[in-house]
């Protein structure tokens, strides 16, 4: 079992920045690729970013590329999502997730992730 707890969400204005954190406990954190997803009201959950086991590789959704940065600190069992130049369309509940061991690197498919946090709300006002 892996437990994930997100934090850092809040209400900000367009153009502001936020840093989300996801603290993990349980099995060896560094064994897993990690991902961030988000879900806006009335919409499907969508992939945001992922980081590889030791942080050397990252991928992003086109909608956040150049504005968001995903990173991790395996010594702290924590993955981060730095969000800059926020837009109202970034408003959503943000979730971190653990990728299944059997899944290959680089997937944004939510079905490839098997442990999820409870989410943290990000609201961006215009």
C-alpha positions as CSV (number, residue, x, y, z in Angstrom):
1,X,0.0,0.0,0.0
2,X,1.0,3.6,-0.7
3,X,-0.6,6.6,0.9
4,X,-0.4,9.9,-0.8
5,X,-1.3,13.3,0.7
6,X,-1.4,16.4,-1.5
7,X,-1.1,20.0,-0.2
8,X,-0.4,23.5,-1.4
9,X,-3.6,24.3,-3.3
10,X,-5.5,27.5,-2.9
11,X,-7.2,30.5,-4.5
12,X,-4.9,32.7,-6.6
13,X,-5.2,35.2,-9.4
14,X,-4.3,34.7,-13.0
15,X,-0.6,35.0,-13.5
16,X,0.3,33.8,-10.0
17,X,2.2,30.7,-9.0
18,X,1.5,27.8,-6.7
19,X,3.6,24.8,-5.6
20,X,1.8,21.6,-4.9
21,X,3.4,18.9,-2.8
22,X,2.5,15.2,-2.6
23,X,3.9,13.3,0.4
24,X,4.1,9.5,0.1
25,X,4.3,6.8,2.7
26,X,4.4,3.1,2.4
27,X,6.4,1.1,0.0
28,X,9.7,2.3,-1.5
29,X,8.9,5.7,-3.1
30,X,11.9,5.7,-5.4
31,X,10.6,2.5,-7.1
32,X,7.7,4.3,-8.8
33,X,7.2,6.8,-11.5
34,X,4.8,9.5,-10.3
35,X,2.1,11.5,-12.0
36,X,-0.1,14.5,-11.5
37,X,-3.6,14.7,-12.8
38,X,-6.4,17.2,-12.5
39,X,-10.2,17.2,-12.7
40,X,-12.3,20.3,-13.3
41,X,-16.1,20.3,-12.5
42,X,-18.0,18.4,-15.1
43,X,-14.9,17.2,-16.9
44,X,-12.9,14.1,-17.2
45,X,-9.7,13.6,-15.1
46,X,-6.8,14.7,-17.3
47,X,-3.1,14.1,-17.2
48,X,-0.9,17.0,-16.2
49,X,2.7,15.8,-15.7
50,X,4.8,12.8,-14.7
51,X,8.3,12.3,-13.3
52,X,10.4,9.2,-13.5
53,X,11.7,7.2,-10.5
54,X,14.8,9.2,-9.9
55,X,13.6,12.4,-11.5
56,X,15.7,12.3,-14.6
57,X,12.7,12.3,-17.0
58,X,9.6,14.3,-17.1
59,X,6.6,14.7,-19.5
60,X,3.8,17.3,-19.6
61,X,0.5,17.8,-21.1
62,X,0.6,20.4,-23.9
63,X,-1.7,22.7,-21.9
64,X,0.8,23.1,-19.1
65,X,4.1,22.7,-21.0
66,X,6.4,25.7,-20.3
67,X,4.4,26.8,-17.2
68,X,4.5,23.8,-14.9
69,X,7.5,21.9,-13.6
70,X,7.3,18.5,-11.9
71,X,10.1,17.3,-9.6
72,X,10.7,14.9,-6.7
73,X,12.8,14.5,-3.7
74,X,13.2,10.8,-2.9
75,X,14.9,11.5,0.4
76,X,11.7,13.2,1.5
77,X,9.3,10.9,-0.3
78,X,7.7,13.9,-1.9
79,X,6.8,14.9,-5.5
80,X,6.2,18.5,-6.4
81,X,4.3,20.5,-9.1
82,X,5.5,24.0,-9.5
83,X,2.8,26.0,-11.4
84,X,3.6,29.3,-12.8
85,X,1.6,31.8,-15.0
86,X,-1.6,30.2,-13.8
87,X,-4.8,30.6,-15.9
88,X,-8.4,30.3,-15.0
89,X,-8.6,27.2,-17.0
90,X,-6.1,25.6,-14.6
91,X,-8.8,25.6,-12.0
92,X,-9.3,22.0,-10.8
93,X,-8.7,19.5,-8.1
94,X,-5.2,18.2,-8.5
95,X,-4.2,14.7,-7.7
96,X,-0.9,12.9,-7.5
97,X,-0.7,9.2,-8.3
98,X,1.7,6.3,-8.3
99,X,2.2,4.5,-11.6
100,X,1.8,0.8,-11.7
101,X,5.1,-1.1,-11.8
102,X,4.0,-3.0,-14.9
103,X,3.3,0.2,-16.9
104,X,6.1,1.6,-19.1
105,X,7.5,5.1,-18.6
106,X,5.7,8.0,-20.2
107,X,2.1,7.2,-20.0
108,X,-0.6,9.8,-19.2
109,X,-3.3,7.1,-19.0
110,X,-5.0,7.3,-15.6
111,X,-5.6,3.5,-15.8
112,X,-1.8,3.0,-15.5
113,X,-1.8,4.5,-12.0
114,X,-3.1,2.6,-9.0
115,X,-2.7,4.7,-5.9
116,X,-4.2,8.2,-5.7
117,X,-4.2,11.0,-3.2
118,X,-7.3,12.8,-2.0
119,X,-6.6,15.8,-4.1
120,X,-6.1,19.5,-3.5
121,X,-8.2,22.3,-4.9
122,X,-6.6,25.0,-7.1
123,X,-8.8,27.9,-8.1
124,X,-7.5,30.6,-10.4
125,X,-9.5,33.8,-10.7
126,X,-9.4,36.1,-13.7
